[in-house]
Amino acid sequence: MKTSARNATLFITFLFLFFNGVQVYLILQRIAGTKAKFNTVCTNALLSTLFEYNKLKGTDTASKPKQALITWSLNDIAVNRLDSQNIAVRSPTSRLYAMRSDPASIEALVTRPRSFSPDLVLLGSLYREALDSFEVHSKYRLDTFAIPFKTGNSRIAMPERINDAWAMKRTKTYPFSTNPQRIFFYPTALIFAELKYDYNFFIKDLLWPMLAFFFILLISNIALVFVYRTIRKQKRINEVKTDFINNMTHEMKTPITIASAGLEALEHHIPATERTDFYLHTSKKQLYLLNDFVERILDATVQDIPDFNLKKEKIDLHTLFDELIQSHSVLNKKTVSFRLTGQESAFIQADQLHLQTAFHNIIDNAIKYSNGRVEIHMDITENNRDCIIKIRDNGIGIPQQYIKYIFEKFFRVPQGDAQSIKGFGLGLYYVSSIVKKHSGNITVHSKLRSGTEFIITLPRNL
């Protein structure tokens, strides 16, 4: 598997796991939030039940005090009265509660019997009403347990002893339990409620969020699977296409080479006549066009393979341009004047085939996009690190607004009548790709109707 395809596969796999993990985490968080909400509702229902129970058990028999505020916990109970009298009752530690009570409740608190027992039947009916008001319809059980008083440091150890006593009273039939709460008229015991989960409560709270989560999860997973399968399919298509084009160009190159060699032999071994010269010239021209067509197919294939390997060797740029000049001088219909300046020898490590094709594309564009006599000046200079190649022509030039786009794939500069010149917008894209593959740099300077200059910098790497 190619590196790009492998990286894409790993990225999609990571994205798939990450997105699904986030969705599962959000679902679990939502379920935990609903459980916490159920806990809060059941506990609030128990507190509301105890408040109503306290009011019912306080009979209206006291004439005073007229107003009072009761504050209590499992550690202290205090009745603060407006007539400046204060009543304090001791009890084990718990939360602090406060309520403004009627005189009858104050009287009942002050005069209550110590052996008073809670009415679980009344508490149960009140708790059912409280649960119904919170829209919870679940089986439940109310129970009490005595506070485990001991001598010594009871204040510090009391929470642990209460938890142990509470655990002994719980049953396995009911999976949920509220925290123990203090009964106002029964200071030596705590009450708690055990419940079975109300699935209607959970469904009502979770239905739409869960549907949204699962819908998003389904759509995202389908999209990721579709993208993954598309990438795999495209990879297979590209591999088949590349193999086909490589085989086709290779098979076509062989007969072209043989035919070219045969024509060269005919030129030297048969008498020259006007008719034979015509046939030989026509055949050579058509072979050149066919060879150029095969080269362009090969170039287009290379452009679609970002990780193709260069076969670098030591080449002389001056010799390479001499060969290019010779081939273009013979085959072009237009009158072309070439001038090569600079150092006589400039060696670099590069892929000769691809680099020669890239320079051929620049020269070919200079010839095609020109009017009248074509002048192409090529200059080669070098320093300790790089070789600088400048290719300048006297063609129609490139408008400034299009210069930044000319190296993009399939882009062609709108040129009016010149648009009739055939092309696919791949030549300069290929040039830029090959230069970058050689760790080089290419820039262009152009002015409309004044020609274009390409400056290519290539590392020597000798």
QUICOR-V465349 format. One record per residue. RES is the residue in one small letter. NEAR is the number of other C-alpha atoms within 10 Angstrom. Layout:
RES,NEAR / RES,NEAR
//
This chain:
m,7 / k,9 / t,9 / s,12 / a,14 / r,12 / n,12 / a,15 / t,17 / l,12 / f,13 / i,16 / t,15 / f,12 / l,14 / f,16 / l,13 / f,12 / f,15 / n,16 / g,12 / v,12 / q,16 / v,15 / y,12 / l,14 / i,17 / l,12 / q,12 / r,16 / i,16 / a,12 / g,14 / t,17 / k,16 / a,12 / k,15 / f,21 / n,16 / t,13 / v,19 / c,24 / t,20 / n,16 / a,24 / l,27 / l,17 / s,17 / t,21 / l,21 / f,15 / e,15 / y,20 / n,18 / k,13 / l,12 / k,16 / g,20 / t,15 / d,14 / t,12 / a,15 / s,9 / k,15 / p,16 / k,14 / q,14 / a,20 / l,16 / i,19 / t,16 / w,23 / s,20 / l,22 / n,15 / d,17 / i,22 / a,16 / v,21 / n,19 / r,17 / l,13 / d,11 / s,6 / q,9 / n,11 / i,13 / a,13 / v,13 / r,13 / s,18 / p,20 / t,17 / s,17 / r,11 / l,12 / y,12 / a,13 / m,11 / r,13 / s,17 / d,20 / p,20 / a,20 / s,24 / i,27 / e,18 / a,18 / l,21 / v,13 / t,9 / r,14 / p,11 / r,10 / s,9 / f,11 / s,13 / p,17 / d,10 / l,15 / v,10 / l,12 / l,18 / g,18 / s,11 / l,20 / y,26 / r,19 / e,16 / a,21 / l,21 / d,13 / s,12 / f,15 / e,13 / v,21 / h,17 / s,15 / k,12 / y,18 / r,17 / l,17 / d,15 / t,18 / f,16 / a,14 / i,19 / p,15 / f,14 / k,11 / t,6 / g,8 / n,8 / s,14 / r,13 / i,10 / a,12 / m,18 / p,16 / e,10 / r,16 / i,17 / n,12 / d,12 / a,15 / w,20 / a,10 / m,9 / k,11 / r,17 / t,12 / k,7 / t,11 / y,15 / p,11 / f,19 / s,19 / t,20 / n,16 / p,20 / q,20 / r,24 / i,21 / f,20 / f,21 / y,19 / p,23 / t,20 / a,21 / l,21 / i,22 / f,21 / a,23 / e,21 / l,18 / k,15 / y,18 / d,14 / y,12 / n,14 / f,19 / f,16 / i,12 / k,10 / d,17 / l,17 / l,13 / w,11 / p,13 / m,16 / l,11 / a,12 / f,15 / f,15 / f,12 / i,13 / l,17 / l,13 / i,11 / s,15 / n,17 / i,12 / a,13 / l,16 / v,15 / f,12 / v,14 / y,17 / r,13 / t,12 / i,15 / r,16 / k,12 / q,13 / k,16 / r,12 / i,12 / n,15 / e,13 / v,12 / k,13 / t,18 / d,13 / f,12 / i,17 / n,16 / n,12 / m,14 / t,18 / h,13 / e,11 / m,14 / k,16 / t,11 / p,12 / i,16 / t,13 / i,11 / a,15 / s,16 / a,11 / g,11 / l,18 / e,13 / a,11 / l,14 / e,14 / h,9 / h,9 / i,9 / p,10 / a,12 / t,9 / e,9 / r,9 / t,14 / d,13 / f,12 / y,13 / l,16 / h,14 / t,12 / s,15 / k,17 / k,13 / q,12 / l,18 / y,15 / l,13 / l,15 / n,17 / d,12 / f,13 / v,19 / e,15 / r,17 / i,15 / l,17 / d,18 / a,18 / t,16 / v,19 / q,17 / d,12 / i,12 / p,10 / d,12 / f,10 / n,10 / l,15 / k,11 / k,14 / e,13 / k,14 / i,16 / d,16 / l,22 / h,20 / t,14 / l,14 / f,18 / d,12 / e,13 / l,16 / i,19 / q,11 / s,12 / h,17 / s,15 / v,9 / l,12 / n,12 / k,9 / k,15 / t,12 / v,18 / s,13 / f,16 / r,13 / l,17 / t,12 / g,15 / q,12 / e,12 / s,13 / a,19 / f,18 / i,21 / q,17 / a,25 / d,18 / q,19 / l,11 / h,19 / l,18 / q,17 / t,19 / a,22 / f,20 / h,19 / n,18 / i,18 / i,20 / d,14 / n,16 / a,24 / i,24 / k,16 / y,19 / s,19 / n,12 / g,11 / r,13 / v,19 / e,18 / i,22 / h,17 / m,20 / d,17 / i,20 / t,16 / e,19 / n,10 / n,8 / r,12 / d,18 / c,19 / i,20 / i,20 / k,20 / i,21 / r,23 / d,26 / n,21 / g,26 / i,20 / g,21 / i,22 / p,14 / q,11 / q,8 / y,13 / i,16 / k,10 / y,13 / i,19 / f,21 / e,15 / k,15 / f,14 / f,17 / r,18 / v,15 / p,11 / q,14 / g,7 / d,7 / a,13 / q,12 / s,8 / i,10 / k,8 / g,12 / f,11 / g,16 / l,20 / g,28 / l,21 / y,19 / y,23 / v,25 / s,20 / s,20 / i,21 / v,19 / k,14 / k,17 / h,20 / s,11 / g,18 / n,17 / i,18 / t,14 / v,16 / h,14 / s,19 / k,15 / l,12 / r,14 / s,13 / g,20 / t,20 / e,23 / f,17 / i,16 / i,21 / t,22 / l,21 / p,19 / r,20 / n,13 / l,10
//
